[in-house]
Amino acid sequence: MPYTPIAINREALTIMDFPFPDLETLETIAEGIRSNMFEGYQPTKKGIEIIRDYCLGKLSFAQMILADKEKRRAE
């Protein structure tokens, strides 16, 4: 599957229209997502929300895994 860039808006602080609290967080997460996309990861808005919340400490690792499993079941 070919690499498809994701929508990143640095002025609005969004990735795929999902909001981030600051530019540093957005850039860090965007770089991680881009790297994983080369390995086949297909980001969704829900997936980006899970990653953001984990990186901001809103989700524990166990909660992140559970949220990802629930996201995959819903797809």
MARBAMI-661592 format. One record per residue: residue number from 1; residue in three letters; x, y, z of N, C-alpha, C, O in turn. Coordinates in Angstrom, 3 decimals, decimal comma. Layout:
(NUM; 'Ala'; (X; Y; Z); (X; Y; Z); (X; Y; Z); (X; Y; Z)) ...
***
This chain:
(1; 'Met'; (0,849; -1,176; 0,000); (0,000; 0,000; 0,000); (0,895; 1,240; 0,000); (1,836; 1,317; 0,789)) (2; 'Pro'; (0,618; 2,205; -0,866); (1,475; 3,389; -0,959); (1,295; 4,323; 0,242); (0,245; 4,346; 0,885)) (3; 'Tyr'; (2,325; 5,070; 0,514); (2,301; 6,073; 1,584); (1,418; 7,237; 1,162); (1,586; 7,778; 0,069)) (4; 'Thr'; (0,482; 7,626; 2,015); (-0,391; 8,764; 1,759); (-0,200; 9,763; 2,885); (-0,433; 9,417; 4,043)) (5; 'Pro'; (0,214; 10,982; 2,595); (0,416; 11,972; 3,654); (-0,872; 12,241; 4,430); (-1,971; 12,152; 3,883)) (6; 'Ile'; (-0,718; 12,570; 5,704); (-1,879; 12,926; 6,519); (-1,995; 14,441; 6,581); (-1,012; 15,161; 6,404)) (7; 'Ala'; (-3,209; 14,912; 6,834); (-3,471; 16,352; 6,902); (-2,973; 16,904; 8,238); (-3,487; 16,553; 9,300)) (8; 'Ile'; (-1,970; 17,766; 8,165); (-1,422; 18,418; 9,352); (-1,563; 19,923; 9,155); (-1,094; 20,478; 8,161)) (9; 'Asn'; (-2,213; 20,574; 10,111); (-2,380; 22,025; 10,053); (-1,679; 22,612; 11,275); (-2,217; 22,590; 12,382)) (10; 'Arg'; (-0,479; 23,132; 11,063); (0,321; 23,659; 12,170); (-0,265; 24,949; 12,752); (-0,062; 25,241; 13,931)) (11; 'Glu'; (-0,971; 25,703; 11,959); (-1,587; 26,933; 12,467); (-2,782; 26,628; 13,365); (-2,949; 27,246; 14,416)) (12; 'Ala'; (-3,608; 25,675; 12,947); (-4,783; 25,296; 13,733); (-4,449; 24,240; 14,788); (-5,295; 23,886; 15,609)) (13; 'Leu'; (-3,197; 23,733; 14,762); (-2,730; 22,687; 15,682); (-3,599; 21,433; 15,584); (-4,109; 20,935; 16,588)) (14; 'Thr'; (-3,760; 20,925; 14,336); (-4,552; 19,721; 14,129); (-3,826; 18,719; 13,245); (-3,022; 19,079; 12,385)) (15; 'Ile'; (-4,134; 17,458; 13,486); (-3,742; 16,364; 12,602); (-5,048; 15,683; 12,224); (-5,796; 15,241; 13,096)) (16; 'Met'; (-5,325; 15,597; 10,924); (-6,580; 15,045; 10,425); (-7,766; 15,706; 11,134); (-8,734; 15,039; 11,499)) (17; 'Asp'; (-7,676; 17,016; 11,321); (-8,705; 17,839; 11,976); (-8,879; 17,527; 13,465); (-9,845; 17,986; 14,074)) (18; 'Phe'; (-7,967; 16,757; 14,062); (-8,048; 16,460; 15,488); (-7,122; 17,423; 16,229); (-5,944; 17,519; 15,883)) (19; 'Pro'; (-7,624; 18,138; 17,240); (-6,852; 19,203; 17,902); (-5,755; 18,719; 18,840); (-5,864; 17,672; 19,478)) (20; 'Phe'; (-4,690; 19,521; 18,902); (-3,571; 19,287; 19,809); (-3,345; 20,538; 20,643); (-3,661; 21,642; 20,200)) (21; 'Pro'; (-2,793; 20,376; 21,860); (-2,664; 21,524; 22,765); (-1,574; 22,517; 22,385); (-1,656; 23,694; 22,738)) (22; 'Asp'; (-0,545; 22,047; 21,662); (0,554; 22,938; 21,302); (1,327; 22,364; 20,121); (1,176; 21,195; 19,767)) (23; 'Leu'; (2,154; 23,209; 19,521); (2,903; 22,814; 18,325); (3,923; 21,719; 18,618); (4,115; 20,825; 17,794)) (24; 'Glu'; (4,573; 21,773; 19,763); (5,580; 20,753; 20,100); (4,944; 19,359; 20,163); (5,489; 18,401; 19,615)) (25; 'Thr'; (3,808; 19,253; 20,820); (3,110; 17,963; 20,906); (2,681; 17,499; 19,524); (2,858; 16,331; 19,177)) (26; 'Leu'; (2,119; 18,404; 18,736); (1,691; 18,068; 17,380); (2,870; 17,544; 16,563); (2,756; 16,500; 15,920)) (27; 'Glu'; (3,989; 18,245; 16,578); (5,161; 17,845; 15,783); (5,708; 16,490; 16,229); (6,069; 15,659; 15,397)) (28; 'Thr'; (5,770; 16,272; 17,535); (6,291; 15,007; 18,056); (5,416; 13,834; 17,617); (5,913; 12,814; 17,141)) (29; 'Ile'; (4,126; 13,998; 17,784); (3,207; 12,923; 17,425); (3,151; 12,736; 15,912); (3,092; 11,602; 15,437)) (30; 'Ala'; (3,167; 13,818; 15,155); (3,149; 13,715; 13,692); (4,364; 12,942; 13,185); (4,243; 12,118; 12,279)) (31; 'Glu'; (5,520; 13,201; 13,760); (6,733; 12,486; 13,333); (6,615; 10,995; 13,620); (6,986; 10,168; 12,786)) (32; 'Gly'; (6,101; 10,652; 14,794); (5,909; 9,235; 15,118); (4,914; 8,562; 14,197); (5,126; 7,429; 13,764)) (33; 'Ile'; (3,835; 9,251; 13,899); (2,820; 8,701; 12,999); (3,401; 8,509; 11,600); (3,200; 7,464; 10,981)) (34; 'Arg'; (4,120; 9,513; 11,103); (4,735; 9,399; 9,765); (5,684; 8,211; 9,697); (5,670; 7,457; 8,724)) (35; 'Ser'; (6,502; 8,044; 10,722); (7,444; 6,924; 10,742); (6,714; 5,589; 10,680); (7,120; 4,687; 9,948)) (36; 'Asn'; (5,644; 5,468; 11,446); (4,880; 4,217; 11,453); (4,103; 3,993; 10,168); (3,842; 2,851; 9,792)) (37; 'Met'; (3,732; 5,066; 9,495); (3,016; 4,921; 8,230); (3,891; 4,246; 7,174); (3,377; 3,533; 6,312)) (38; 'Phe'; (5,194; 4,460; 7,232); (6,090; 3,802; 6,287); (6,140; 2,303; 6,545); (6,549; 1,533; 5,676)) (39; 'Glu'; (5,723; 1,888; 7,740); (5,675; 0,472; 8,096); (4,285; -0,113; 7,898); (4,053; -1,283; 8,205)) (40; 'Gly'; (3,344; 0,706; 7,379); (2,025; 0,205; 7,066); (0,896; 0,710; 7,953); (-0,265; 0,387; 7,704)) (41; 'Tyr'; (1,206; 1,497; 8,983); (0,148; 2,030; 9,853); (-0,760; 2,953; 9,062); (-0,284; 3,822; 8,332)) (42; 'Gln'; (-2,067; 2,769; 9,204); (-3,066; 3,599; 8,532); (-3,785; 4,411; 9,612); (-4,684; 3,884; 10,267)) (43; 'Pro'; (-3,417; 5,667; 9,813); (-4,017; 6,442; 10,899); (-5,490; 6,767; 10,667); (-5,936; 6,995; 9,542)) (44; 'Thr'; (-6,221; 6,778; 11,772); (-7,611; 7,226; 11,780); (-7,706; 8,331; 12,824); (-6,801; 8,491; 13,643)) (45; 'Lys'; (-8,791; 9,089; 12,801); (-8,952; 10,138; 13,806); (-8,955; 9,527; 15,215); (-8,351; 10,083; 16,133)) (46; 'Lys'; (-9,629; 8,392; 15,384); (-9,677; 7,741; 16,700); (-8,278; 7,290; 17,113); (-7,894; 7,436; 18,274)) (47; 'Gly'; (-7,527; 6,749; 16,179); (-6,159; 6,321; 16,476); (-5,287; 7,497; 16,889); (-4,473; 7,375; 17,803)) (48; 'Ile'; (-5,450; 8,626; 16,228); (-4,681; 9,818; 16,565); (-5,083; 10,318; 17,951); (-4,232; 10,756; 18,725)) (49; 'Glu'; (-6,374; 10,252; 18,263); (-6,840; 10,652; 19,596); (-6,196; 9,772; 20,676); (-5,748; 10,275; 21,706)) (50; 'Ile'; (-6,154; 8,471; 20,435); (-5,562; 7,539; 21,401); (-4,083; 7,854; 21,601); (-3,611; 7,923; 22,736)) (51; 'Ile'; (-3,356; 8,044; 20,517); (-1,927; 8,351; 20,607); (-1,706; 9,662; 21,347); (-0,847; 9,744; 22,224)) (52; 'Arg'; (-2,479; 10,691; 20,996); (-2,346; 11,991; 21,660); (-2,592; 11,869; 23,153); (-1,806; 12,370; 23,957)) (53; 'Asp'; (-3,681; 11,205; 23,529); (-4,016; 11,094; 24,946); (-2,966; 10,292; 25,712); (-2,671; 10,603; 26,867)) (54; 'Tyr'; (-2,401; 9,267; 25,080); (-1,329; 8,509; 25,728); (-0,092; 9,394; 25,923); (0,502; 9,406; 27,001)) (55; 'Cys'; (0,284; 10,120; 24,896); (1,472; 10,981; 24,985); (1,299; 12,111; 25,996); (2,279; 12,582; 26,573)) (56; 'Leu'; (0,064; 12,548; 26,212); (-0,204; 13,616; 27,183); (-0,441; 13,071; 28,588); (-0,692; 13,840; 29,516)) (57; 'Gly'; (-0,363; 11,759; 28,751); (-0,546; 11,162; 30,069); (-1,997; 10,984; 30,479); (-2,282; 10,712; 31,645)) (58; 'Lys'; (-2,915; 11,135; 29,538); (-4,337; 10,962; 29,845); (-4,750; 9,493; 29,833); (-5,782; 9,128; 30,395)) (59; 'Leu'; (-3,937; 8,652; 29,189); (-4,171; 7,212; 29,135); (-2,924; 6,486; 29,606); (-1,806; 6,879; 29,272)) (60; 'Ser'; (-3,114; 5,424; 30,383); (-1,983; 4,555; 30,727); (-1,702; 3,668; 29,518); (-2,476; 3,648; 28,561)) (61; 'Phe'; (-0,597; 2,938; 29,566); (-0,271; 2,031; 28,471); (-1,374; 0,986; 28,319); (-1,792; 0,683; 27,201)) (62; 'Ala'; (-1,846; 0,434; 29,436); (-2,909; -0,583; 29,389); (-4,194; 0,001; 28,799); (-4,871; -0,658; 28,010)) (63; 'Gln'; (-4,527; 1,225; 29,177); (-5,725; 1,869; 28,620); (-5,559; 2,128; 27,127); (-6,520; 2,012; 26,366)) (64; 'Met'; (-4,350; 2,478; 26,705); (-4,097; 2,723; 25,293); (-4,294; 1,432; 24,493); (-4,910; 1,453; 23,428)) (65; 'Ile'; (-3,783; 0,329; 24,992); (-3,938; -0,959; 24,309); (-5,410; -1,331; 24,222); (-5,878; -1,771; 23,172)) (66; 'Leu'; (-6,148; -1,157; 25,322); (-7,576; -1,459; 25,331); (-8,329; -0,565; 24,335); (-9,182; -1,049; 23,591)) (67; 'Ala'; (-8,019; 0,721; 24,321); (-8,673; 1,643; 23,390); (-8,376; 1,255; 21,949); (-9,255; 1,333; 21,090)) (68; 'Asp'; (-7,140; 0,837; 21,680); (-6,781; 0,426; 20,326); (-7,550; -0,828; 19,917); (-8,028; -0,926; 18,787)) (69; 'Lys'; (-7,667; -1,783; 20,837); (-8,428; -3,001; 20,531); (-9,883; -2,669; 20,240); (-10,471; -3,232; 19,316)) (70; 'Glu'; (-10,470; -1,765; 21,014); (-11,855; -1,358; 20,781); (-11,999; -0,642; 19,447); (-12,987; -0,832; 18,737)) (71; 'Lys'; (-11,004; 0,189; 19,105); (-11,027; 0,886; 17,819); (-10,978; -0,103; 16,667); (-11,687; 0,059; 15,674)) (72; 'Arg'; (-10,148; -1,121; 16,797); (-10,023; -2,117; 15,722); (-11,309; -2,908; 15,563); (-11,696; -3,241; 14,443)) (73; 'Arg'; (-11,980; -3,216; 16,675); (-13,253; -3,955; 16,583); (-14,318; -3,124; 15,878); (-15,166; -3,666; 15,169)) (74; 'Ala'; (-14,274; -1,817; 16,071); (-15,281; -0,919; 15,479); (-15,055; -0,707; 13,984); (-15,980; -0,319; 13,270)) (75; 'Glu'; (-13,850; -0,955; 13,507); (-13,533; -0,697; 12,083); (-14,100; -1,743; 11,162); (-13,917; -1,660; 9,947)) 
***
